[in-house]
C-alpha cells in the first residue's frame, strides 16, 4: 500500500501517466535480469525494459540524514538537463515532493541545470557514470576545461 506521509506517490504529486514522457536511454542491464523482473512482476518484458530504462535515465537519489535511502522518478527532474557545475539541485523533501532548488543566482534566460552524478568526483568517474547510466558523454564547460587541462598536462609530461 502507499503511505502519503512517508513520501510515496499520492494524488497530490505528479500524475503517473506523465512519466511516460520521460526519455529512456538504453543502458547496460543484462537481458536475463529484465526477463527475471518480467517474470517476477507479471509485466511484459518490453514494459519492464521501458520502466528500467526510464529509471536509469531519469531517477534521482533520495538522501535522508546523510544516507541514501532510495531513488525517485520525477518528470520535474527528468526535464532538467545535466551540468557538472550545476546551478540547481534536485531534492526530495520530507513529504516526498520533488523540488528544484537554485544553488546560486541564475541569470535571466540561463538554463536551470542539475547534476545527475556526484559532481565532486573526478571527470573520468563522472563521465563513466553518465555514459553507463544515462547514455551520454558530458560536454559541459567544466568537463571541457578539465579535459583541456588533462591534455595539456599529458603534453607537458611528454616534453619532459
C-alpha positions in Angstrom: 0.0 0.0 0.0 1.0 3.6 -0.4 1.5 5.9 2.6 1.5 9.6 1.6 3.1 10.6 4.9 6.3 8.7 4.2 6.8 10.3 0.8 5.4 7.7 -1.5 3.2 8.5 -4.5 -0.2 10.1 -3.9 -2.7 12.1 -5.8 -1.2 15.4 -4.9 2.1 14.5 -6.7 2.9 14.2 -10.4 0.4 12.3 -12.5 1.8 8.8 -13.2 0.9 9.0 -16.8 3.2 12.0 -17.3 6.2 9.7 -16.6 5.6 8.1 -20.0 7.0 11.3 -21.5 10.4 10.8 -19.9 13.4 9.9 -22.1 14.5 6.3 -22.0 18.1 5.7 -22.9 19.2 2.2 -23.5 21.6 1.1 -20.7 23.6 -1.9 -19.7 21.0 -4.1 -18.0 21.6 -7.8 -18.6 18.7 -9.3 -20.6 18.4 -12.1 -18.0 17.7 -9.5 -15.3 15.0 -7.9 -17.4 13.4 -11.3 -18.1 13.5 -12.2 -14.4 11.9 -8.9 -13.5 9.2 -9.5 -16.1 8.6 -13.0 -14.7 8.5 -11.8 -11.0 6.2 -8.9 -11.7 4.0 -10.4 -14.4 4.7 -7.3 -16.5 5.6 -7.9 -20.2 9.4 -7.7 -20.8 9.1 -4.7 -23.2 7.3 -2.7 -20.5 9.8 -3.8 -17.8 12.6 -2.7 -20.1 10.9 0.7 -20.7 10.5 1.2 -17.0 14.0 0.3 -16.1 15.5 2.5 -18.9 13.3 5.4 -17.7 14.5 4.9 -14.1 18.2 4.6 -15.1 17.9 7.7 -17.3 15.9 9.9 -15.0 15.9 8.8 -11.4 17.5 10.8 -8.6 18.9 9.5 -5.3 17.0 10.3 -2.2 19.1 11.1 0.9 17.8 11.4 4.4 20.0 12.3 7.3 23.1 12.0 5.0 22.2 8.4 4.0 21.0 7.2 0.6 17.5 5.7 1.2 16.3 5.1 -2.3 15.6 6.8 -5.6 12.8 8.9 -7.1 11.5 9.1 -10.6 10.2 12.5 -11.4 9.1 14.3 -14.5 10.3 17.5 -13.0 13.9 16.2 -12.6 13.7 14.4 -15.9 13.1 17.6 -17.8 16.2 19.3 -16.4 19.5 18.9 -18.2 22.7 17.9 -16.6 25.8 20.0 -15.9 28.8 19.1 -13.8 28.8 22.6 -12.4 25.0 22.8 -11.8 23.1 26.0 -10.8 20.4 23.9 -9.0 19.9 20.7 -7.1 17.1 18.2 -7.4 15.8 17.3 -3.9 13.1 15.3 -2.4 11.6 16.9 0.7 10.4 15.1 3.8 6.9 14.8 2.3 8.3 13.1 -0.8 7.7 16.1 -3.1 10.3 16.9 -5.8 12.0 20.3 -5.7 14.5 22.0 -7.9 16.4 24.5 -5.7 18.9 27.1 -7.0 22.4 26.8 -5.6 23.4 30.3 -6.9 21.9 33.2 -8.7 20.6 32.2 -12.1 20.8 34.8 -14.9 17.7 35.6 -17.0 17.4 33.1 -19.8 20.1 30.9 -18.3 19.2 27.2 -18.4 18.5 25.7 -15.0 20.7 22.5 -14.8 21.1 19.9 -12.2 23.9 17.3 -11.8 22.9 13.7 -12.5 26.1 12.5 -10.7 28.2 13.3 -7.7 29.8 16.5 -9.0 32.7 16.2 -6.5 34.0 13.1 -8.4 36.9 13.4 -10.9 35.9 13.9 -14.6 36.6 10.3 -15.6 34.3 8.9 -12.9 31.5 11.4 -13.7 31.9 10.5 -17.4 31.7 6.8 -16.7 28.5 7.0 -14.7 26.9 9.4 -17.2 27.8 7.0 -20.0 26.7 3.8 -18.3 23.5 5.1 -16.6 22.4 8.0 -18.7 23.7 7.1 -22.2 25.7 10.3 -23.0 29.1 11.9 -22.8 29.1 15.2 -20.9 30.4 18.1 -22.8 29.6 20.8 -20.3 32.0 23.7 -19.8 33.6 22.1 -16.7 34.3 18.8 -18.5 35.8 20.6 -21.4 38.0 22.7 -19.2 39.1 19.7 -17.2 39.8 17.7 -20.4 41.9 20.6 -21.8 43.9 20.7 -18.5 44.4 16.9 -18.6 45.6 17.0 -22.3 48.0 19.9 -21.6 49.4 18.0 -18.6 50.0 14.9 -20.8 51.6 17.0 -23.5 53.8 18.7 -20.9 54.8 15.3 -19.4 55.8 14.0 -22.9 58.1 17.0 -23.4 59.9 16.5 -20.2 
